[in-house]
Amino acid sequence: MCGRFAMDDTVNQMITEFVTATGRAPEEWQADWLATPIVRPTDQVPIMLKTLEDRADPSSPLLPRAALAQWWLTPPFSPTLRGKHATFNARSETVTQKPTFRGAVKHQRAVLPAIGYFETKKTSTTPVPHYINSPSGLLFFAGLYSWWQDPSLSQDDPTRWHLTTTMLTQAATGTLADIHDRMPVIVASDAIDDWLDPRTLGDENFVRATVAASAILSEQLHAEPQPRR
């Protein structure tokens, strides 16, 4: 599983371009997350998503959005914001079946941008952390998002809504499998629009195709051993 990933200002620049490409303002986008460039589960992380301008009309224009979300997906039916079971990763093999994720994967898909992520190679002696990135630039992790409403707050309280997210994972391939048995599902930059499009049903075939493409992209990743701290 992926429990840490890294970001820098290039992520913020890319998100700003993503939102303003349609001529719209960046919707009060704030880059406060840059104070913590290495993020961990339950941290607030930037995500990219798209919604219909009119949710009742499938043919209405799509609106690109960037927002900060809790990296720990909370489904609407959860009684608490952070349940006892970890939901910052979602296994691609079961994401369309698990109650926690199957609603979101249908139409509420997101992308988590990063400059790299961390995994630890466990050996018979000392575990060795590795930093994994792409020589070609940013990584885009396939994700899901979900809105959770705090039942303890009144309906007219705007703080009752919490945006949450998760990252899809798959079986590691190639040399990455020597480090850890899982890896994030990566979305190619030219496939982001397809992954985010809420008009496309996120069924098992759609997820499988995304995972297959990710396995090819992973061949370009580079892993660097890191000093233990």
C-alpha positions, 0 to 999 in steps of 0.5 A: 500500500502507498502511505506517503507521497510527495508534492511541491510547487509544480503540483500547484502550478499544474492544478491551477492550469487545469482549473483555468484552462476553461477560462474559469477562475481557480475557485479560491484555490489555496496551496496551504498544503505546500507547508507539508510536502510529504503527506500521510493518511488523514492529511489534506491533499489536493485532488482534481475532479470534474462535475456536471454543471447541472447534475440532473442533465447528463449532457450539461458541460463538465466543470473542472475542480481542484480541492483539498480532501482528507486522504482517508475516504469516508462514504456517506453512510459512515457514522464517523469521519474516520472509521477504524478501517484504513481507507486511504488506499482502495484495492483496484481488484475489489473497488467495484465490490466493496461498499465503502468504494463501489458508489464512488467509483461509478461516477466520483473519480479523482486524480491525486497529483504528486512528484513521487511516492515512498515504499519500504523494501522489507529484507531479512536485515534492515527495511530500506525506504525507497522514493519512486518517481518518474523521470518525465515529470509529475505522477497522477494517481487514480483516486475516488472522492466522497462527500461526508456530512457531519450528522452532529451539525445543522443542515445550514452549517457549511462546515458539516461537509467534508471532502474525502479521497482515496488512492487506487492500488494494484499489484506491483509490476516489474522492478517495483515488485522487488520493493513492495507487492502493491503500487498506486494506479497511475493515470497517463496525463492524456487519460486524465479527462477520461478517468475524471468524466462522471458520465462514464460508468466506473465499472469493472471493465473500466477499472481493469483497463486503467490498471492495465495502462498503469502497468505499462506506465510503471515501467518508466518509474525510477526507485531510489533508496533513501537514508533511514531517519 
